[in-house]
Each structure stands twice: as C-alpha cells, then as structure tokens.
Amino acid sequence: MAMLVDVPSRWIAGLSWVKAELEIEEPDRDDILRRLIASATDSIERYVNRQLIKGTAFIHDGSSLPKLDGNGTRDLFLQNSPLVTLTSVALEDEEAIDITDEDVIRVAKWESFSRLRLMRRLWSRGTQNLALTYTGGFQTHPMDTPGEEATLPDVIVAVFLELIGRKWQEWPKKGPHIETVSIGDSSTTISTSNFTAEQKRLLSPFKWIPGML
C-alpha cells in the first residue's frame, strides 16, 4: 500500500481539522504535519490490512486486481469495507449474478465488515474464480462533502490523533530548526512499531485476516 502523502482525500482527517484538534498554531510547520497525517493514515491501514477511506473502485477481474477465491459458504466478506457501491459479481463459467435481486444476493454488515450473502446457493469454492467490482471504505473524518456523514469509527480517529500528537510533541527534540522535510526523515514517519499495545487492541476489531469467514 503506497504512502498517501499526495492524496489528501484518502487521509483519515484533513490538515485544518487535525491542527484544531491538537491546538497547533504554527503555520510554518504545515508540511511536517501533512507528512505525519499521511504517515499515520498509511500505518493504520497497513496494520488493519485494508483501505479504510473510500476511493476508487476495487476491480477484481484478473487484470486490475486478482479475482477473489470462492469460499464454499453463503457469505463473502469484503476486505475494504464498508461496502459503498456494488457494481458487478460473476462466478467463473457462470452468468453474472443479478445484484439487484435480494432473493439472489444481499448485503449485510458483520461487525466491522460488509458481507455479500448468496440466498439460495454457495460461493463455489475455488481459486480466483470470482470476479467482483465494488467501492468500499469509510467517509473521511470530518466530512468533506456537504450532506455526507463522517462514518469513520471514533476509535480509529482517536488512535490516529494519538499517533500524530505524540510525534508532534517529539519534534522539538529532533529538529525544529529544519525547514524542509526529506522523504526518509524518521522524525516525520510513523510505523506500526510506534503503536502501543492499547492502540493495537483498539484497532484489532478492524483488522482484515485473509480467508476470514
């Protein structure tokens, strides 16, 4: 998963909101804070093994992304939940599934993940035998679009702010005189090694485990 420095719409929260929450007033340190925001977002997504903020479609057709594996059950859990838009579903060597018919397929929520449930059959067990296109993920916090609610769970936002706040407090000890931020500057990089045991516990319900049922 690539760093999100150049994709503010995929940050867990925007610069102005983070500055307000952490009561940061130094305008000449915005570049440093942007890097911390991007790094914290990236590290949290890496830890939970999923894209948290909704973006472009996930096209599991074998060309853009690998097709998915049928699991032999009625329920298929989506990695990049919650589901926003389901575009198409097709099993190998079979006709596309009618995603508009609730007697055929339904969308349900299970804890922190969305699931697709086949109503009268199973997802045929196999390796990369399922083509699926969907968009998924939470609305960034706070909402950027009028009329859209921020759906990102508060616990994720809390961990995000804690990570940035701790790094920001450390910054004066590591180089407040630095005017530019280099790509590899460890002072503005957050990794999973920076997570406390409590933060990992709080994030654990959102962690995607491949093959989960």
C-alpha positions as CSV (number, residue, x, y, z in Angstrom):
1,M,0.0,0.0,0.0
2,A,1.6,3.3,-1.1
3,M,2.2,6.3,1.1
4,L,-0.8,8.7,0.9
5,V,1.1,12.0,1.1
6,D,-0.1,13.2,-2.2
7,V,-3.7,12.0,-1.8
8,P,-5.3,14.2,0.9
9,S,-8.8,12.9,0.2
10,R,-7.5,9.5,1.4
11,W,-6.2,10.8,4.7
12,I,-8.1,9.8,7.8
13,A,-8.6,13.6,8.6
14,G,-7.6,16.8,6.9
15,L,-4.9,19.3,8.0
16,S,-7.1,22.1,9.4
17,W,-9.1,19.7,11.5
18,V,-6.0,18.0,12.9
19,K,-4.5,21.4,13.7
20,A,-7.7,22.4,15.5
21,E,-7.9,19.2,17.5
22,L,-4.3,19.2,18.6
23,E,-4.3,23.0,19.1
24,I,-1.4,23.6,16.7
25,E,-0.9,27.1,15.5
26,E,2.5,27.1,13.8
27,P,1.7,27.8,10.1
28,D,5.3,27.3,9.0
29,R,5.2,23.6,10.1
30,D,2.2,22.5,7.9
31,D,4.5,20.4,5.6
32,I,5.7,18.4,8.7
33,L,2.1,17.9,9.9
34,R,0.9,16.8,6.4
35,R,3.6,14.2,6.4
36,L,2.6,13.0,9.9
37,I,-1.1,12.8,8.8
38,A,-0.2,10.8,5.7
39,S,2.2,8.5,7.6
40,A,-0.4,7.9,10.4
41,T,-3.1,7.1,7.8
42,D,-0.8,4.7,5.9
43,S,0.5,2.9,9.0
44,I,-3.1,2.4,10.4
45,E,-4.2,1.0,7.1
46,R,-1.2,-1.3,6.9
47,Y,-1.9,-2.6,10.4
48,V,-5.5,-3.4,9.8
49,N,-4.7,-4.7,6.3
50,R,-7.4,-2.8,4.5
51,Q,-8.2,0.6,2.8
52,L,-10.2,2.5,5.4
53,I,-11.1,5.6,3.4
54,K,-13.3,5.1,0.3
55,G,-11.7,5.9,-3.0
56,T,-11.7,4.4,-6.5
57,A,-13.3,1.1,-7.3
58,F,-11.8,-2.3,-6.5
59,I,-11.9,-4.2,-9.7
60,H,-11.1,-7.9,-9.1
61,D,-11.3,-9.0,-12.7
62,G,-7.8,-10.6,-13.1
63,S,-6.3,-7.5,-14.8
64,S,-6.6,-4.6,-12.4
65,L,-6.7,-6.8,-9.3
66,P,-6.7,-10.6,-8.9
67,K,-10.0,-12.3,-8.9
68,L,-11.2,-13.5,-5.5
69,D,-11.5,-17.0,-4.2
70,G,-14.9,-18.6,-3.7
71,N,-15.0,-19.9,-0.1
72,G,-17.8,-22.6,-0.4
73,T,-20.1,-20.8,2.0
74,R,-23.0,-18.4,1.6
75,D,-21.1,-15.4,3.0
76,L,-18.3,-13.4,1.3
77,F,-16.7,-10.8,3.4
78,L,-15.2,-7.7,1.7
79,Q,-11.8,-6.6,2.7
80,N,-12.2,-2.9,2.1
81,S,-15.5,-2.4,4.0
82,P,-18.0,-1.0,4.5
83,L,-19.5,-1.5,1.1
84,V,-20.4,1.7,-0.7
85,T,-21.4,0.6,-4.2
86,L,-21.6,-3.0,-5.6
87,T,-21.2,-2.9,-9.4
88,S,-20.9,-6.5,-10.6
89,V,-20.4,-10.0,-9.4
90,A,-19.7,-13.1,-11.5
91,L,-18.6,-16.6,-10.8
92,E,-16.2,-18.3,-13.3
93,D,-18.0,-20.1,-16.1
94,E,-21.4,-18.9,-14.9
95,E,-23.6,-16.0,-15.8
96,A,-23.2,-12.7,-13.8
97,I,-25.2,-12.6,-10.6
98,D,-28.2,-10.2,-10.5
99,I,-27.1,-7.8,-7.8
100,T,-30.4,-6.0,-7.9
101,D,-32.4,-9.1,-6.8
102,E,-32.5,-9.6,-3.0
103,D,-33.7,-13.1,-3.5
104,V,-30.4,-13.8,-5.1
105,I,-27.9,-11.7,-3.2
106,R,-28.0,-9.5,-0.2
107,V,-25.6,-7.1,1.5
108,A,-25.2,-7.3,5.3
109,K,-22.9,-5.9,7.9
110,W,-21.0,-8.1,10.3
111,E,-19.0,-6.3,13.0
112,S,-16.6,-4.1,11.1
113,F,-17.0,-5.7,7.7
114,S,-19.6,-5.9,4.9
115,R,-20.6,-9.3,3.6
116,L,-22.3,-10.5,0.4
117,R,-24.7,-13.3,1.1
118,L,-26.0,-15.7,-1.7
119,M,-29.5,-16.5,-0.7
120,R,-30.1,-19.9,-2.5
121,R,-26.6,-21.2,-3.2
122,L,-22.9,-21.1,-2.1
123,W,-19.9,-19.2,-3.4
124,S,-18.4,-22.0,-5.3
125,R,-15.1,-23.0,-3.7
126,G,-12.1,-22.3,-6.0
127,T,-9.0,-20.2,-6.6
128,Q,-9.6,-16.8,-8.3
129,N,-12.9,-18.0,-9.6
130,L,-14.9,-14.9,-8.6
131,A,-14.9,-11.5,-10.4
132,L,-16.1,-8.6,-8.3
133,T,-16.2,-4.8,-8.7
134,Y,-17.1,-2.6,-5.8
135,T,-16.2,0.6,-3.9
136,G,-15.8,0.4,-0.2
137,G,-14.4,2.3,2.8
138,F,-15.4,4.9,5.4
139,Q,-16.2,8.5,4.8
140,T,-13.1,10.6,5.8
141,H,-13.3,12.5,9.1
142,P,-14.5,15.2,9.2
143,M,-16.7,15.0,6.1
144,D,-15.5,17.0,3.1
145,T,-18.8,16.8,1.1
146,P,-21.9,18.7,2.4
147,G,-24.6,16.3,3.2
148,E,-22.3,13.3,3.8
149,E,-21.8,11.9,7.3
150,A,-18.4,11.0,8.6
151,T,-18.7,7.3,9.0
152,L,-15.1,6.5,10.2
153,P,-15.3,4.9,13.7
154,D,-14.3,7.2,16.5
155,V,-11.8,4.7,17.9
156,I,-9.7,4.9,14.6
157,V,-9.7,8.7,14.7
158,A,-8.6,8.6,18.3
159,V,-5.6,6.4,17.6
160,F,-4.8,8.5,14.5
161,L,-4.7,11.7,16.7
162,E,-2.7,10.0,19.4
163,L,0.0,8.9,16.9
164,I,0.3,12.4,15.4
165,G,0.2,14.1,18.8
166,R,3.0,12.1,20.2
167,K,5.2,12.6,17.2
168,W,4.4,16.3,17.1
169,Q,5.5,16.6,20.8
170,E,8.7,14.8,20.0
171,W,9.5,17.1,17.1
172,P,11.2,19.9,19.1
173,K,13.7,17.4,20.4
174,K,14.6,16.1,17.0
175,G,14.8,19.1,14.7
176,P,12.5,22.2,15.0
177,H,15.2,24.1,13.1
178,I,14.7,22.0,9.9
179,E,12.8,24.0,7.3
180,T,12.3,21.1,4.8
181,V,11.3,17.5,5.3
182,S,13.1,14.8,3.5
183,I,11.4,11.6,2.3
184,G,13.2,9.4,4.7
185,D,13.1,11.6,7.8
186,S,12.3,9.3,10.7
187,S,11.1,12.3,12.7
188,T,8.1,12.6,10.4
189,T,7.5,8.9,9.8
190,I,5.0,6.8,11.8
191,S,5.2,3.0,11.7
192,T,3.4,0.1,13.4
193,S,6.4,0.0,15.8
194,N,5.1,3.3,17.2
195,F,1.8,1.7,18.2
196,T,1.2,1.0,21.8
197,A,-0.3,-2.3,23.0
198,E,-3.6,-0.4,23.8
199,Q,-3.7,1.1,20.3
200,K,-3.3,-2.3,18.7
201,R,-6.1,-3.6,20.9
202,L,-8.4,-0.8,19.8
203,L,-7.6,-1.4,16.2
204,S,-7.9,-5.2,16.3
205,P,-11.7,-5.4,15.5
206,F,-11.0,-3.7,12.2
207,K,-8.1,-5.9,11.2
208,W,-8.6,-7.9,8.0
209,I,-7.4,-11.5,8.1
210,P,-7.2,-13.2,4.6
211,G,-9.7,-16.0,4.3
212,M,-11.8,-14.8,7.2
213,L,-15.4,-16.1,7.3
